[in-house]
Amino acid sequence: MPNYYSTSDLNLASAIIVSWYQLSHIQKDKGKGLFFFEPSHKLAKFTEDYFLWRIRLDPMEYSGSIKTLKNYLYNTP
């Protein structure tokens, strides 16, 4: 199994997904999720830029991604 980049930050995971990075899988525990992505230099740079407020996202896509992930976390077994 490869090493994955993981985050429990729902907003960061949503931003990563909207920016066309492939979500590998999600581990759920009591309504909380740990989101796993294939590691890459671009993803590491994106994550750094996210925390430094350097990224631009389509607000509707971002909002939709957050809703989709929440729906998955809270409404699937």
PyMOL commands that set and color helices and strands:
alter all, ss='L'
color gray80, all
select helices_A, chain A and resi 10-18+41-51+59-75
alter helices_A, ss='H'
color red, helices_A
select strands_A, chain A and resi 5-7+23-29+32-37
alter strands_A, ss='S'
color yellow, strands_A
deselect
rebuild
show_as cartoon
